[in-house]
């Protein structure tokens, strides 16, 4: 279940926003990092309460989905900075070159999602929907696809209850609506970092239907 290979293998780790209030989050994440070695790691932060604030603004201020999308990504940058503060060996980066620079000095890059997406979408034929159907789950999967990365780890606050398709998981609200499309073909691992940080499970049946 743990990715194997040489140190050139990259694993994208999506850290759910619901985990950010845990006082021992850094310890739990470092335990996960150890299990994923010797892969090179890339962290994508979830939105959590920061993104929820933007959700609450959208109706009262009549924000368009496009405006809310980019404001939510700007809000996520606060979470990215938090992760960089509690993970001493991590650094926020906005580009592929930044990732390489971090790995070169044995640091873990945390993706500055807003800056990366603005640049990457401008040069990609495939963009994410700019609405609430594509949240940090899909962003992490989309980034993995753009980088040609095969492995994605979802750090959640709930268990994955047995084999199910990506579409079934989206229907249950375990992942967002766009995730089945964005994650197609990826090898996905799931960990309930809230309850049992030592347990990482392969998502069997993780395909669209």
C-alpha positions, 0 to 999 in steps of 0.5 A: 500500500505504501508507494515504493521506488527510488527517490525520484518518485513523487507523491502528492499529499492532500491535507484536509482542512478539517485536520488543521486545528489538531495540535498534534498535526505536525507529528501525525504528518511526519509519521505519514511522511516516514511511511511514504519514504523514499518518495519525494512529497508535495503537499496540497492544503485543504480549505477547511474553515478558511474556505468556508468563510468564502462560502458564507460570503458568496450569497450575501455579497452576490459573488459569482462562482468565479469570484468565490473560486479565486477568493477561496484559493486565496483563503487556502494560502493562509492554511499553506502558511500555517503548514509551513510554520508547523512543519519545519522541513517544509516550504511554500512553493508556487512552481515546478522549479520551486518544487525541485529546489525544495527537494534538492535541499531535502525540504517538502514543498507545500503548493501555493495553489492559487499561484500555481493554478493561475499559471498552470491553467493558462498553459493547459488545455484542461482547466478545473471548473471554477465553482464549488464542485472542484475543491481541494480534493480535485485540485490535488488530483488535477495537480498530480495529473499536470505533474505526471504523478501517479500517487495521491494520498488523501488525508481525511477525518473519516474512514473510507468504508470499503471498496467503492468507485470514485463516483460513489464516493463523490455521491456520498460527499467523501470527495468533491463532485469533480474528483472522479474526473480529475483523479481518473487513473491515479493510484490513491491512498486514504488515511483517516489522520484524525482517528488512526494516523498509522493506517494507510489504505489503498483505495480499491475500486478507485475508478470512475463509472 
